[in-house]
Amino acid sequence: MKNFNPNLLHPKTQLTQVIGKIYRDGMTTTSGGNISIMDENGDIWVTPSAIDKGKLTEDDIICVKKDGTIVGKHKPSSEYPFHKAIYDARPEIKAVIHAHPPALVSFSIVREIPNTNIIPQAKKVCGKIGYAEYELPGSEALGAVIAKQFIGSDYMAVIMENHGTVLGGTDMLDAYTRFETLEFCCQTIINAKGIGNPTYLTDEQIKAYEAQMPEVKDCNTNVVNTTIEKALRSEIVEFVHRACRQNLMISSFGTISMRAEGNDFLITPTGIARWDLKTEDIVQIKDGKPEEGKTPSRSTKLHQMIYEQNPNVNTIIITQSPYLMAYGTTGVKFDVRTIPESWIFLQDVPCLPIETQFQGNTTIPEMICDTVPAVLVANNSFLVTGGSMMQAFDRLEVAEFSAKSLVIGAPLGKMVPINDEQVEDLRKKFLS
């Protein structure tokens, strides 16, 4: 999806783009899931019943007028009754997503509400989560039990017993971000349980994290974009989009920066969906000051300190990916001595407390070096550096693939790492 602006795009365009992304990302099936938008006239635009989600076009979208008249060449989704029930219950909700993403479905089957304190931004993004007991799909009774969860509450997400989930939003972007973040939480918890016991952040830790928004007191008003910086902006956007496609970054979290000249750098902003990032959104940091009118990532100060202390680092990536976060949320050691490539690229990856990523903490900048290019930050992120974007991104992919191999291999039995002698041979051949 590109240039996704709910204020400017027609509901038909929004629905086809979002349902297409949900399908491509493996969070619904050909026939499963349905989404809708209520416009300013009270008309509800909704995906159709029994139409291939992988080929849906704007011409397939149905409009159910405020008076009940149906406009379109198909029938509206069979789940339309609960969409309408939600809009009737909560006037501030203008978009609804219902789908069957695998991890959320797992929680609906075991009849459990996921604890979103597994990562710091999720509690704010997802809000409180309700639980609707099972009723026949497509029935008025299902609409009633779902609406009951939304009525008189501040729930914006509801787990549907043995069914999936339904989420609301003030617009479609708000609803999708909540949907994606909640599914990521569920994936992380499930992966963590495969290797150990997940730990959760306290509300106090989350409040401390949220307080890390950078105070932009002094801005750079004289922004000059050199030819080199223009190229770097494009490179950052290209790799952020690639990270989203590769399931290495979600819309609500992820930061990439690149050194420009000296200790000046370019960095991604806060508050913009990563998959919709544009070159003009990238923030220039010059002499420690962000360009006027933009809010840089909350981790800007950390990036600044890493560049100042590590002249060989030219790219920094901070992200959440589902298998690395399994290790970041359990305290289980992420042992990269799995295959030679993993250790050569990453060596040993320490896991640090979440507080080490807070403003002014010098632990990570002082730890990063040629032999420690990456760290896990507990319940928060994976931070990786490189001399170039390609090197940093390659390290990120190798790390996530290694973590995935370990997580999915856990049921097979004890993993046997490369031994110390073999590691020393690798060190002599590739790192000396």
ABEGO torsion letter per residue (X at the ends): XBGBBAAABBAAAAAAAAAAAAAAAGABBAABEBBBBBBAAGBBBBBBBGBBAAABBAAABBBBBAAGBBBEABBBBAAAAAAAAAAAABAABABBBBBBBAAAAAAAAAGBBBBAAABAAAAAAAEBBBBBBBBBBGBAAAAAAAAAAABGBABABBBBBGAEBBBBBABAAAAAAAAAAAAAAAAAAAAAAAAEBBBBBBAAAAAAAAAABBBBABBBABBBBBAAAAAAAAAAAAAAAAAAAAGABBAABEBBBBBBBEABBBBBBBGBBAAABBAAABBBBBGGBBBBGBBBBAAAAAAAAAAAABAABABBBBBBBAAAAAAAAAGBBBBABABAAAAAAAEBBBBBBAAAABBGBAAAAAABBAABABBBBBGABBBBBBABAAAAAAAAAAAAAAAAAAAAAAAAEBBBBBBAAAAAAAAAAAAX
